[in-house]
Amino acid sequence: MNSTELAYRVRKHALVMVNKGKSSHIGSALSMVDILAVLYNDFLNISPLNIASDDRDYFILSKGHGGASLYATLAVKGFFPVHELDKHYQNGTPFSGHVSHKGIPGVEFSTGSLGHGLPVATGLALASKIDNRNSRACVIVGDGEMMEGSNWEALMFAAHHKLDNLTVIIDRNRLQSFTDTENTVALEPLDSKLNAFGCYCLEVDGHDHVEILKALNNKDNDGRVKVIIANTIKGKGVSYMENKVVWHYKFPDDEQLRAALNEIDGDFYAS
Ligand SMILES: Cc1ncc(C[n+]2csc(CCOP(=O)(O)OP(=O)(O)O)c2C)c(N)n1
């Protein structure tokens, strides 16, 4: 399986999961599917065989509200059976809407309260350096989430400790819950701010698998935290959801699900 096929499968699962669970945040989940697909297919040293090894890489999804696509990625990559995804959002199961590590193989840390994943990833990267391990830490944060002060504190700390084994990917879809990030608390010029904090900053099309992988493999950060600003489209892959803030917190009904799946199949088989 290549990353394109992984992304295709994850998009389908995520849509079905939120429809069945009558849950939400599908726009947020679809926004980062291509990033997750490249990370898990081509970059991270994480597999069902090494999830307990000290030398594995660490991945944390800080924007835990988009958990459907992380659960689906892990299932398709064999961390647990795909049929378990039916439990998403069901009472009494571990598959909560916001990401949970309890009882779900492959999830490192429960998230959903924004602003925690990057500080934790920073600690993991520092521990790996102290222990002389090769583990790298990777984290996806939302762009709206970058308004949480804890992220900037973590970046300052990471720069001080020269954590070049830490990669931060910002899902820059420009929307948050209710409106555009720039209408809420402006982030721009984001790259200058990150560079001023001592990071090595790259910008990519967050749906272009070749660009994403090239940025992940870039080794020019030289003692600096790598931050990849991934320009994405919230709801990517389903035209009636794309860039529509209403799909931040909404699930497709059965008819909308059929239309979404048809569109995704069409795109995949045409490519
Ligand atoms: C500490 C905290 N405050 C508020 C929220 C409510 N909340 C959930 S998602 C969200 C917006 C996140 O936007 P962004 O980081 O841009 O992610 P996107 O869904 O657009 O990918 C907010 C404010 C939360 N989960 N945690």
The ligand as an ORCA input file, in Angstrom:
! r2SCAN-3c Opt
* xyz 1 1
  C      -8.150     24.185     25.739
  C      -9.274     24.089     24.748
  N      -9.995     25.183     24.460
  C     -11.017     25.108     23.574
  C     -11.338     23.916     22.976
  C     -12.523     23.826     22.031
  N     -12.084     23.611     20.656
  C     -12.146     22.399     20.080
  S     -11.580     22.402     18.507
  C     -11.277     24.057     18.568
  C     -10.716     24.802     17.382
  C      -9.433     24.214     16.928
  O      -9.024     24.830     15.740
  P      -7.718     24.377     15.016
  O      -6.631     24.180     16.002
  O      -7.465     25.351     13.937
  O      -8.060     22.937     14.462
  P      -8.911     22.496     13.173
  O     -10.130     21.812     13.713
  O      -9.272     23.732     12.384
  O      -8.042     21.609     12.410
  C     -11.593     24.580     19.819
  C     -11.442     26.006     20.198
  C     -10.560     22.777     23.327
  N     -10.791     21.575     22.777
  N      -9.533     22.900     24.200
*
